[in-house]
Amino acid sequence: MTDPYFIDFAKSIGFTEASYFDPKKISFEDSSILRDGCKANDCGFYGRYWTCPPGVGSEEKVKNKIMSYDHGMILQMLTEAVSCDLQPEFFADIAHTFNEMAVMVKEELEKTDVNVFMLGMSNCTICEDCSYPKAACRFPERMIPCISGHCINVYRLWDSTGHRRADLSESDFYAVLLW
């Protein structure tokens, strides 16, 4: 499905760009580097959430899951430059708004009776205290797993769409929808 309606819908609610892609053509050449980055735990989320490694599963498991989908859409939102380190509250507000917008696109796609799997750029924020690893996720249908934790280099995927990335005066946020 490459209906322009969903691209137009995404842009109408605030995304800068959106593009369809074929999940079967995703390059996983950076998967080990991405997973090593997760293990380095610069973000502090590794091993703390069901949405991040190792909670999302092995490299092989997530690659197989991604490859099981026939359709994909990547969403981009550009903002003025914002630092998650220097402006954590502002960054968190933008990320929260971004996730709400991505969920709106997901829900619009689901109206066509497709099962949509969504990936985002950070840890899950649904629960104040994630049940990982003691118990199963309380809201598996609402969680937004990490794109890089699923071995996808979001910048390589975005570049394949032909749209521009953020320049030095901007920050960019991405979500991936698969169905």
C-alpha positions as CSV (number, residue, x, y, z in Angstrom):
1,M,0.0,0.0,0.0
2,T,1.4,3.3,-1.1
3,D,-1.7,5.5,-0.8
4,P,-0.7,9.2,-0.8
5,Y,-3.5,9.8,1.8
6,F,-1.3,8.5,4.6
7,I,1.7,10.7,3.6
8,D,-0.6,13.7,3.4
9,F,-2.2,12.8,6.7
10,A,1.2,12.6,8.4
11,K,2.2,16.0,7.0
12,S,-1.1,17.5,8.0
13,I,-0.6,16.7,11.6
14,G,2.9,18.1,11.8
15,F,5.5,15.8,10.3
16,T,8.0,17.5,8.1
17,E,8.2,14.5,5.6
18,A,7.0,11.0,5.3
19,S,7.9,8.3,2.9
20,Y,7.0,4.7,2.1
21,F,9.7,2.0,1.8
22,D,10.0,-1.8,1.3
23,P,11.0,-3.4,4.6
24,K,12.5,-6.3,2.6
25,K,15.1,-3.8,1.2
26,I,16.3,-2.6,4.6
27,S,20.1,-2.8,5.0
28,F,21.1,-4.5,8.2
29,E,24.8,-3.9,7.6
30,D,25.1,-1.7,10.7
31,S,23.3,-4.1,13.0
32,S,26.4,-5.1,15.0
33,I,27.5,-1.5,15.4
34,L,24.0,-0.4,16.5
35,R,23.8,-3.2,19.0
36,D,27.3,-2.4,20.3
37,G,26.1,1.2,20.7
38,C,23.1,-0.1,22.8
39,K,25.4,-2.2,24.9
40,A,27.6,0.8,25.6
41,N,24.5,2.2,27.2
42,D,25.1,5.9,26.6
43,C,21.4,6.5,26.8
44,G,21.0,4.6,30.0
45,F,18.2,2.4,28.7
46,Y,20.0,-0.8,27.9
47,G,18.6,-3.7,29.9
48,R,15.9,-1.5,31.6
49,Y,13.0,-1.6,29.2
50,W,11.1,-4.1,27.0
51,T,11.5,-1.6,24.2
52,C,15.3,-1.7,24.2
53,P,17.9,-4.5,23.9
54,P,18.2,-7.0,25.2
55,G,14.4,-6.9,25.9
56,V,13.5,-6.6,22.3
57,G,15.3,-9.9,21.4
58,S,18.4,-11.0,19.6
59,E,19.6,-9.4,16.4
60,E,18.3,-12.3,14.4
61,K,14.9,-12.2,16.0
62,V,14.4,-8.4,15.4
63,K,15.7,-8.7,11.8
64,N,13.3,-11.6,11.1
65,K,10.4,-9.6,12.6
66,I,11.2,-6.5,10.4
67,M,11.5,-8.7,7.3
68,S,8.1,-10.3,7.9
69,Y,6.4,-7.1,7.0
70,D,5.4,-6.1,3.4
71,H,5.0,-2.3,3.8
72,G,6.8,0.4,5.7
73,M,6.5,4.2,6.3
74,I,9.1,6.4,7.8
75,L,8.1,9.7,9.4
76,Q,10.4,12.7,10.0
77,M,9.9,15.8,12.2
78,L,12.4,18.6,12.1
79,T,12.6,21.1,14.9
80,E,14.9,23.9,15.9
81,A,18.1,22.4,17.4
82,V,17.5,21.0,20.8
83,S,19.9,19.1,23.1
84,C,18.7,16.2,25.2
85,D,21.6,16.9,27.6
86,L,21.3,20.7,27.9
87,Q,17.5,21.0,27.5
88,P,16.2,17.7,28.9
89,E,12.6,18.9,29.7
90,F,12.2,20.6,26.3
91,F,13.6,17.6,24.5
92,A,11.2,15.3,26.5
93,D,8.3,17.5,25.6
94,I,9.2,17.4,21.9
95,A,9.7,13.6,22.0
96,H,6.4,13.1,23.8
97,T,4.5,15.2,21.1
98,F,6.4,13.4,18.4
99,N,5.3,10.0,19.7
100,E,1.7,11.2,20.0
101,M,1.8,12.3,16.4
102,A,3.3,8.9,15.3
103,V,0.6,7.1,17.2
104,M,-2.0,9.1,15.3
105,V,-0.6,7.9,12.0
106,K,-0.5,4.4,13.3
107,E,-4.1,4.5,14.3
108,E,-5.1,6.0,10.9
109,L,-3.3,3.1,9.1
110,E,-5.0,0.6,11.5
111,K,-8.4,1.9,10.3
112,T,-7.7,-0.1,7.1
113,D,-7.6,-3.3,9.1
114,V,-3.8,-3.7,9.0
115,N,-1.7,-4.7,12.0
116,V,0.9,-1.9,12.5
117,F,4.2,-2.3,14.3
118,M,5.7,1.0,15.3
119,L,9.4,1.8,16.2
120,G,10.6,5.0,17.7
121,M,13.8,6.8,18.8
122,S,13.9,6.3,22.5
123,N,12.8,4.3,25.5
124,C,9.2,3.6,26.3
125,T,7.5,6.1,28.6
126,I,4.1,4.4,29.0
127,C,4.8,3.1,32.5
128,E,6.5,5.0,35.3
129,D,8.4,1.8,36.2
130,C,8.9,-0.8,33.4
131,S,8.3,-4.4,34.4
132,Y,11.4,-5.5,32.5
133,P,12.8,-8.1,33.2
134,K,10.7,-9.4,36.1
135,A,7.4,-9.6,34.3
136,A,5.9,-9.3,30.9
137,C,5.2,-5.9,29.4
138,R,1.9,-4.5,30.8
139,F,1.0,-2.7,27.5
140,P,2.7,-4.6,24.6
141,E,0.2,-3.1,22.1
142,R,1.1,0.4,23.0
143,M,4.9,0.2,23.5
144,I,7.1,1.9,20.9
145,P,10.4,-0.1,20.6
146,C,13.6,1.5,19.6
147,I,14.5,1.7,15.9
148,S,18.3,1.2,16.4
149,G,17.6,-1.6,18.9
150,H,15.9,-3.3,16.0
151,C,19.1,-3.1,14.0
152,I,17.9,-0.3,11.6
153,N,20.2,2.6,10.9
154,V,17.4,5.2,10.7
155,Y,19.7,7.7,8.9
156,R,20.6,5.2,6.2
157,L,16.9,4.3,5.8
158,W,15.9,8.0,5.7
159,D,18.6,8.8,3.1
160,S,17.2,6.1,0.9
161,T,14.0,8.2,0.6
162,G,15.7,11.1,-1.1
163,H,14.5,13.6,1.5
164,R,16.9,15.9,3.4
165,R,18.1,15.4,6.9
166,A,18.4,18.0,9.6
167,D,21.1,20.6,9.2
168,L,23.1,22.0,12.1
169,S,20.4,24.4,13.1
170,E,17.8,21.6,13.5
171,S,17.1,18.4,15.3
172,D,15.4,15.4,13.6
173,F,13.1,12.8,15.0
174,Y,12.0,9.6,13.2
175,A,9.4,6.9,13.6
176,V,9.0,3.7,11.5
177,L,5.7,2.0,10.8
178,L,5.5,-1.5,9.5
179,W,2.5,-3.5,8.3
